[in-house]
Amino acid sequence: MRILITNDDGINAAGLAVLQTIAEEIAGPDGEVWTVAPAFEQSGVGHCISYTHPMMIAKLGERRFAAEGSPADCVLAGLYDVMTDAKPDLVLSGVNRGNNSAENTLYSGTIGGAMEAALQGLPAIALSQFYGPGNAKLDNPYEAAAQHGAGVVRKILASGLESDEDYRLFYNVNFPPVAGANVKGSAIVTQGYRRDCFFTVEPHHSPSGRKFLWIKGGPQHTPTAEGTDAAANLDGYISVTPMRADLTAHDQIQPLKDAFAK
């Protein structure tokens, strides 16, 4: 199996090293793992692509490249520049430092990389490691992802990733903020919503008096509804959520048609 990996934390991120190990286990001894990751951190860029300016790409080693762009850019670079002899069989994005559950999903560059792969017609899985008191001070905060990542990917692959739909499935996996031995299992759940938890801005002034704004996130340990991602994570479970890039509110099509027909 040929696997392309990327992330949004950057080419030197610890989580990417964890993902490399997971991918190598999935690819097997006769497989290949290719890395195309951002040269610098790209957290929070979502599905952004560098449409209006070029990006530099550099080869750092055997099947290892850094691109000055977003995770979605890196997937495009991997498909159309780095791996031109044959496309990958699977794209893995992560392992992100921090959760991409609930509303974080919409901002995540990790998700953006997997989404771009799905739009290109490829099987794709995004993986993220929730941080909390149960793992933040471990020697390896990614312990849950490292111990259980390959198993989860195998189960998703066994469920069947082939698709002929226009907006094909991709998967969002979040590992709970606990030690590897304390993971309770996996839960197939929907995307949650943290109520009263929003991104805001916090103003600061430089020594010269100029005003700068820092983007500030909300509490990450607010449980979401039962049967959703963050709730499962905070209860010690790996959340697995199937997703599509189709943003249509399908349940509202007929009511809107009825309203316009009046």
C-alpha positions as CSV (number, residue, x, y, z in Angstrom):
1,M,0.0,0.0,0.0
2,R,1.2,3.5,-0.8
3,I,0.2,6.1,1.8
4,L,0.6,9.8,1.8
5,I,0.7,11.6,5.2
6,T,0.4,15.2,6.1
7,N,-0.5,17.4,9.0
8,D,-1.1,21.0,10.1
9,D,1.4,21.2,13.0
10,G,4.4,21.2,10.6
11,I,7.0,18.8,9.3
12,N,8.9,18.6,12.6
13,A,5.8,18.0,14.8
14,A,5.8,15.1,17.2
15,G,2.4,14.0,16.1
16,L,3.7,13.5,12.5
17,A,6.3,11.1,13.8
18,V,3.5,9.1,15.5
19,L,1.5,9.1,12.2
20,Q,4.6,7.9,10.3
21,T,4.8,4.9,12.6
22,I,1.1,4.2,12.2
23,A,1.3,4.6,8.4
24,E,4.3,2.2,8.2
25,E,2.4,-0.4,10.1
26,I,-0.6,-0.1,7.8
27,A,1.5,0.0,4.6
28,G,3.4,-3.1,5.5
29,P,7.0,-4.2,4.6
30,D,6.3,-3.9,0.9
31,G,4.5,-0.6,1.1
32,E,5.6,3.0,0.9
33,V,4.9,6.0,3.1
34,W,5.3,9.4,1.6
35,T,5.3,12.6,3.6
36,V,4.4,16.0,2.3
37,A,3.8,18.4,5.3
38,P,3.8,22.1,5.9
39,A,7.2,23.7,6.4
40,F,5.6,25.8,9.2
41,E,2.6,25.3,11.5
42,Q,-0.7,25.7,9.7
43,S,-3.1,25.1,12.6
44,G,-6.6,26.7,12.1
45,V,-6.3,27.1,8.3
46,G,-9.2,24.7,7.6
47,H,-9.4,23.7,3.9
48,C,-7.5,26.7,2.7
49,I,-5.4,26.5,-0.5
50,S,-2.7,28.9,-1.7
51,Y,-4.7,29.9,-4.7
52,T,-3.1,33.4,-5.2
53,H,0.6,32.7,-4.6
54,P,3.0,29.9,-5.3
55,M,4.6,27.7,-2.6
56,M,8.1,26.4,-2.3
57,I,8.6,22.7,-1.8
58,A,11.8,21.0,-0.7
59,K,12.9,17.4,-0.4
60,L,14.2,16.7,3.1
61,G,14.9,13.0,2.7
62,E,13.7,9.8,1.1
63,R,9.9,10.2,0.4
64,R,9.9,13.3,2.7
65,F,9.0,16.8,1.6
66,A,8.1,20.1,3.2
67,A,5.9,22.6,1.4
68,E,5.3,26.3,2.4
69,G,1.6,25.9,2.3
70,S,-1.5,24.5,4.0
71,P,-2.3,20.8,4.5
72,A,-4.7,20.9,1.5
73,D,-1.8,22.4,-0.5
74,C,0.4,19.5,0.7
75,V,-2.1,17.0,-0.5
76,L,-2.2,18.7,-3.9
77,A,1.6,18.8,-4.0
78,G,1.8,15.1,-3.1
79,L,-0.6,14.1,-5.8
80,Y,0.5,16.3,-8.7
81,D,4.2,16.8,-8.0
82,V,5.7,14.3,-5.6
83,M,3.8,11.1,-6.4
84,T,3.2,11.6,-10.1
85,D,4.1,8.0,-11.0
86,A,1.1,6.6,-9.0
87,K,-1.4,8.1,-6.6
88,P,-1.5,6.9,-3.0
89,D,-4.0,4.3,-1.9
90,L,-4.7,6.2,1.3
91,V,-4.1,9.7,2.8
92,L,-3.7,10.1,6.5
93,S,-3.6,13.6,8.2
94,G,-2.3,14.2,11.7
95,V,-1.8,13.2,14.4
96,N,-2.9,16.6,15.4
97,R,-1.8,18.2,18.7
98,G,-5.2,18.7,20.3
99,N,-8.7,17.6,19.5
100,N,-10.6,18.2,16.3
101,S,-13.9,17.3,17.8
102,A,-17.1,19.3,17.7
103,E,-16.8,22.9,16.2
104,N,-13.0,22.5,16.0
105,T,-13.6,20.3,13.0
106,L,-14.6,23.3,10.9
107,Y,-11.3,25.2,11.6
108,S,-8.9,22.3,11.4
109,G,-6.1,22.1,8.8
110,T,-5.8,18.5,9.7
111,I,-9.4,18.0,8.6
112,G,-8.7,20.2,5.6
113,G,-6.0,17.8,4.4
114,A,-8.3,14.8,4.6
115,M,-11.1,16.7,3.0
116,E,-8.9,17.7,0.0
117,A,-7.9,14.1,-0.5
118,A,-11.6,13.0,-0.5
119,L,-12.4,15.7,-3.0
120,Q,-9.6,14.2,-5.1
121,G,-11.3,10.8,-4.9
122,L,-9.0,9.2,-2.4
123,P,-9.7,7.4,0.9
124,A,-8.7,9.7,3.7
125,I,-8.6,9.7,7.5
126,A,-7.8,12.6,9.9
127,L,-6.4,11.7,13.3
128,S,-6.1,14.0,16.3
129,Q,-5.0,13.6,19.9
130,F,-7.2,15.3,22.6
131,Y,-5.1,16.9,25.4
132,G,-6.1,16.9,29.0
133,P,-4.9,16.2,32.6
134,G,-4.8,12.5,31.8
135,N,-2.2,12.7,29.1
136,A,-0.6,16.2,28.9
137,K,2.2,15.3,31.3
138,L,2.9,11.9,30.0
139,D,6.4,11.3,28.5
140,N,4.4,10.7,25.3
141,P,1.1,12.7,25.2
142,Y,0.3,10.9,22.0
143,E,0.3,7.5,23.8
144,A,-3.4,6.8,23.0
145,A,-2.9,7.5,19.3
146,A,0.4,5.6,19.1
147,Q,-1.1,2.5,20.7
148,H,-4.5,2.4,19.1
149,G,-4.0,4.4,15.8
150,A,-3.1,1.5,13.5
151,G,-6.0,-0.6,14.8
152,V,-8.6,2.1,14.2
153,V,-7.3,2.8,10.7
154,R,-7.5,-1.0,9.9
155,K,-11.1,-1.1,11.1
156,I,-12.1,1.9,9.0
157,L,-10.4,0.3,6.0
158,A,-12.2,-2.9,6.7
159,S,-15.5,-1.1,6.7
160,G,-14.9,-0.2,3.0
161,L,-13.6,3.2,1.8
162,E,-14.3,2.7,-1.8
163,S,-16.9,5.2,-3.1
164,D,-18.2,6.5,-6.4
165,E,-20.1,9.4,-4.8
166,D,-19.4,12.9,-5.9
167,Y,-18.6,13.9,-2.3
168,R,-17.0,10.8,-1.0
169,L,-16.6,9.9,2.7
170,F,-13.6,10.8,4.8
171,Y,-13.2,10.1,8.5
172,N,-12.4,12.1,11.6
173,V,-10.8,10.2,14.4
174,N,-10.1,11.7,17.8
175,F,-8.1,9.9,20.5
176,P,-9.2,10.6,24.2
177,P,-7.1,12.6,26.6
178,V,-5.9,9.5,28.6
179,A,-3.0,7.1,28.7
180,G,-3.0,4.4,26.1
181,A,-3.9,1.7,28.7
182,N,-7.0,3.7,29.8
183,V,-8.7,3.9,26.4
184,K,-12.1,2.2,26.8
185,G,-12.6,1.5,23.1
186,S,-14.0,3.2,20.0
187,A,-17.3,4.9,19.5
188,I,-19.0,5.7,16.1
189,V,-20.5,9.1,16.7
190,T,-21.7,12.3,15.1
191,Q,-20.0,15.7,15.2
192,G,-20.8,17.5,18.4
193,Y,-21.3,21.1,19.4
194,R,-19.9,22.8,22.5
195,R,-22.5,25.2,23.6
196,D,-21.4,28.7,24.8
197,C,-17.8,27.9,23.6
198,F,-16.6,30.2,20.9
199,F,-13.4,31.5,19.4
200,T,-12.9,35.2,20.4
201,V,-10.1,37.8,20.2
202,E,-7.9,39.1,23.0
203,P,-6.3,42.5,22.4
204,H,-2.7,43.3,23.4
205,H,-0.4,46.2,22.8
206,S,3.2,46.0,21.7
207,P,5.9,48.1,23.4
208,S,5.5,50.6,20.5
209,G,1.9,51.0,21.3
210,R,0.5,49.1,18.3
211,K,-2.6,47.0,18.9
212,F,-2.6,43.3,18.1
213,L,-5.3,40.7,18.5
214,W,-4.7,37.1,19.5
215,I,-7.3,34.5,18.6
216,K,-8.5,32.8,21.8
217,G,-10.3,29.5,22.0
218,G,-13.0,28.4,24.4
219,P,-12.9,25.6,27.0
220,Q,-12.1,22.3,25.4
221,H,-13.4,20.0,28.1
222,T,-17.0,21.1,27.8
223,P,-19.0,17.9,27.1
224,T,-21.1,17.7,23.9
225,A,-24.4,15.8,23.6
226,E,-24.5,12.1,24.2
227,G,-23.5,10.1,21.1
228,T,-21.2,12.9,19.7
229,D,-17.4,13.1,19.4
230,A,-16.2,15.3,22.3
231,A,-18.5,13.5,24.8
232,A,-17.1,10.2,23.7
233,N,-13.5,11.5,24.0
234,L,-14.0,12.9,27.5
235,D,-15.4,9.6,28.5
236,G,-12.3,7.8,27.4
237,Y,-13.3,6.6,24.0
238,I,-11.8,7.1,20.5
239,S,-14.4,8.9,18.4
240,V,-14.8,7.9,14.8
241,T,-17.0,10.2,12.6
242,P,-17.7,9.7,8.9
243,M,-17.9,13.0,7.1
244,R,-18.5,14.5,3.6
245,A,-17.6,17.9,2.2
246,D,-21.2,18.5,1.1
247,L,-22.5,21.4,3.3
248,T,-26.1,21.2,2.0
249,A,-28.7,21.2,4.8
250,H,-30.7,18.4,3.0
251,D,-33.5,18.4,5.6
252,Q,-34.2,22.0,4.7
253,I,-34.6,21.6,0.9
254,Q,-38.3,20.7,0.9
255,P,-39.4,23.3,3.5
256,L,-37.5,26.0,1.5
257,K,-39.2,24.8,-1.7
258,D,-42.6,25.0,0.0
259,A,-41.9,28.5,1.3
260,F,-40.9,29.7,-2.2
261,A,-43.9,28.1,-3.8
262,K,-46.3,30.2,-1.8
